[in-house]
Amino acid sequence: MASSILQLVSSSVLAWTPGMGELAIILVICLVLFGSRLPSTMRSLGTSLKEFKKGMRDGEGEGSADRLQ
């Protein structure tokens, strides 16, 4: 009984996943709508990631000193 319910739920969830064609259409629509803002968004995302990694490295040094005290 439980396995049939699990199978029904998993099959209904998989029925709503988009295929490759739908994903391609969504990608094209997103590129048309947001294409002009995409380079600046990616540049700011890269800068944020670089700053986050730098902060993680700086925080590791401070954290080890706090653990010794």
Sequence and secondary structure as in RCSB ss.txt:
>XXXX:A:sequence
MASSILQLVSSSVLAWTPGMGELAIILVICLVLFGSRLPSTMRSLGTSLKEFKKGMRDGEGEGSADRLQ
>XXXX:A:secstr
 HHHHHHHHHHHHHTTS  HHHHHHHHHHHHHHHTTTHHHHHHHHHHHHHHHHHHHHHHHHHHHHHHH 
